[in-house]
Amino acid sequence: MHEIIYFNSPGLAESSRLCLELSGISWKDTTVDNEEYIKLKNDNVLPYDLLPIIKTSQGIIAESAALLRYTGALAGLEPEDLFMRAKVDEILDVMRGWWESFTPTFYIEDMDEKINARKNLFEEGEKLDVGMKILSSLYEDSDSGWLANTEFMSIADIKLFTDVFMLFSGQFDGLDKSIILKYPILLKFHNKMSNVPEIKLYYSDKIRSNEHWVYSPNSFDN
Ligand SMILES: N[C@@H](CCC(=O)N[C@@H](CS)C(=O)NCC(=O)O)C(=O)O
């Protein structure tokens, strides 16, 4: 049995949760509060003191990027062809670089300053605006209809779906639905992913947090 342990939000675990769901194997979604997290940490369960982790019959894996590649492989969402696999990894790595421009906003104490810094990242030509446009082009230019031009869905599609739309759920001060509406091609991608029958079913009965609404079909309709 595989068990993902993380907080009750999409955060760094959602892409792996979705992969496990799509893998069809039996898995457990364990959510913890801060007190339970501290207990796991003090009990030395967490290899690097952080969540998410996944428990497997062979031991524990930490680091969300490793979890995604592992669960993605279980779900058949890693291309067999090594070149295509590298192209998928390339997109994941470039996306990680964009999040690094978002992370410092968590440490801004003044709320107005924090909101401005986040909104600013989506202004014309700024880091995340450029990021959204690159993702839009990748999707629009793909012959296969999947982000990395893979024959089938890959973990790059999963990561875009779980991590980009989560930004506009309302949990991050300064970011809301109006921002993603500026990127209609990404909304088309959302429509495609959220209507994949297994994904649609998973989220239809799994509104686990105030943020998970972003994964349902039509959630960004005007
Ligand atoms: N590089 C790690 C980062 C993990 C991380 O920062 N986890 C946060 C939650 S998003 C955490 O465990 N925070 C607990 C704390 O620092 O109190 C990964 O990608 O898994």
The ligand as a MOL file (V3000), in Angstrom:
LIG
                    3D

  0  0  0     0  0            999 V3000
M  V30 BEGIN CTAB
M  V30 COUNTS 20 19 0 0 0
M  V30 BEGIN ATOM
M  V30 1 N 11.8890 20.5910 -1.5410 0
M  V30 2 C 10.8250 20.0340 -0.7490 0
M  V30 3 C 10.1420 21.1550 0.0060 0
M  V30 4 C 9.1430 20.6150 1.0070 0
M  V30 5 C 8.5080 21.7040 1.8440 0
M  V30 6 O 8.9400 22.8700 1.8710 0
M  V30 7 N 7.4810 21.3060 2.5810 0
M  V30 8 C 6.7750 22.2240 3.4500 0
M  V30 9 C 5.2860 22.2270 3.1280 0
M  V30 10 S 4.9510 22.8480 1.5230 0
M  V30 11 C 6.8850 21.7340 4.8790 0
M  V30 12 O 7.0070 20.5560 5.1430 0
M  V30 13 N 6.8020 22.6890 5.8160 0
M  V30 14 C 6.7980 22.4000 7.1970 0
M  V30 15 C 7.5420 23.4240 7.9950 0
M  V30 16 O 8.5900 23.8820 7.5080 0
M  V30 17 O 7.0670 23.7460 9.0830 0
M  V30 18 C 9.8450 19.2860 -1.6660 0
M  V30 19 O 9.7110 19.6560 -2.8440 0
M  V30 20 O 9.2380 18.3120 -1.2090 0
M  V30 END ATOM
M  V30 BEGIN BOND
M  V30 1 1 1 2
M  V30 2 1 2 3
M  V30 3 1 2 18
M  V30 4 1 3 4
M  V30 5 1 4 5
M  V30 6 2 5 6
M  V30 7 1 5 7
M  V30 8 1 7 8
M  V30 9 1 8 9
M  V30 10 1 8 11
M  V30 11 1 9 10
M  V30 12 2 11 12
M  V30 13 1 11 13
M  V30 14 1 13 14
M  V30 15 1 14 15
M  V30 16 2 15 16
M  V30 17 1 15 17
M  V30 18 2 18 19
M  V30 19 1 18 20
M  V30 END BOND
M  V30 END CTAB
M  END
